[in-house]
Amino acid sequence: MSAQMEMFRPYADGVDPATQALLDLIHGDPIHDRDREAVVNAIRAAVRDDGTVCGNDWRRLVPQWVYPRVVGATVNALARAGVLRATGEWVASDDLAGRNSGKPVRVYRWCA
């Protein structure tokens, strides 16, 4: 396991093996390093004054060239590492392009 992966703490209740395998593959693929960096930068830039952030905040800041599946994998990795901590709050998605409008979006606290 790489030093970068060692920093990730497992979810308290775990994720299913198939999802974890996909997340590990995307996370460990050096071809997506630039994508992951762009996602982290977008999330960090979107953090509100109260320290919270959600997909509605960062979605518009993620460059269009980012491979879409890297966004979710990066968010999951940040959550596993404790950098993003779920607040227990949910808001409605405003993602019209991804056809997710109205679906629940988790609110996180940025803890880095």
N, C-alpha and C positions, 0 to 999 in steps of 0.2 A: 504494500500500500504506500502511495506517495505521501510525502510530508504534507502536501496540500490536502489530501483526503483525510489524513489523521486528525486534522483540526475539526472535522465534522463530527458532532455528537449525534447518536441515533435518536430518532423520535422516541418519545416515551412509550407509545403504543405500537411503534413499528409501522412499516409499509409493507404491502404485499411483495413477494419476491420478484414478480415480473416487472412491477413498477420500479423497484429498487435497481434491478438489472439495467433497465433503460436509463434511469438517472445516472447510474455509474458509468455507462457507456458514453453518454453525452458529456458528462462532467470530465471524464478522463481523456477525451479526444482532443489532442492539441490543435486540431484544425478549427475548433470552436473557441480557442482562448480569446481572440479578439471580440467575438460575440458576447462571451461571458463578461468581459471587462466592460463592454458597452452597457449591458443590462445592469451591472452593479452600479456603474456611474449614473445611469438613469434613475435607479431607485434612490440612491444617495441624494441626488439633486431634487427629488420629489418629496423628500421628508418635510412634513409640515412643522410649524413652529412648536407644536405640542409633542413632536417626536413620532407621530404616527404617519403611516403611509399605506396606500393600497394600489391595486392594479390600475384603477382609474387615474391615479396621480402619475404613475410612471409610464403608462402605456404610450402616451404621446411623445415621450422623451427617448424611447428606444428607437434607434435608427432602423429604417426600413430594410437594410441589408442583413440585419440579424436573423439567423435561422430561428423561426418561431418556436420550435421545441426547446431551444436553449433557454428561453425566458422562464418557462415553468421549472426546468431542471435547476436553473440558477436560484430561483426563489426557494425551491425545496432545499437546496444545499445551504442557502443562507439561514433558513429556518432550522435545519438540523444543527447548524453551527451555533445557533443562539443569537445570530446577528439580527434576524427578524424574529420577533416573538408575537404570536397571535394575541390580540387583545380580547378576543371573544365577541367582538363586534363584527357585523357584516353590513355591507351596503349593496345597492343594486348596481350592476355593471352598466357602464355607458358605452360599451364596445359594440358599435354598430357594424364596423367592418368585419369583425370576427363572428358576427351573428350571436353574440353573447349578451346583448342588451337585456337588462332586467334580471339576469341570473345573479345569484349571490357572489359577492367578492369579499374575501377576508380582509380585515384591517389588521395591520401589523404595527408594532413599535420597533423602531430602528435602535438597536442596542450596541452599536459599535463605537 
